[in-house]
Amino acid sequence: MLNFAEMGEDLNIYHNNLESDFQKQAGVQSIRRTIALLRMIAKCNDHGVNLSRIARKIGLPTTTAHRILAVLVEEGLVTLDPEPMLYA
């Protein structure tokens, strides 16, 4: 005979494991994107690089690149020259 209480518990465990795996993958993806941004900026550090070029070269949506760069600037890992809008 089927025990629905046990099945429900097993499904909850399965769901929680899937959710945890997804969160881990999303975290790794964010780290990889951030590293790619930092490498791109390091290559262009002598003269700086604008947001659209960074996003295009790395293959990220501009909004995603901007969000990551905003945190990097806030944390002091990247600088932004506001007049020409170049990251270095």
Protein Blocks (a to p, Z undefined) as FASTA:
>chain_A
ZZfklmmmmmmmmmmmmmmmmmmmmmmmmmmmmmmmmmmmmmmmmnopafklmmmmnopa
fklmmmmmmmmmmnopaccdfklopaZZ
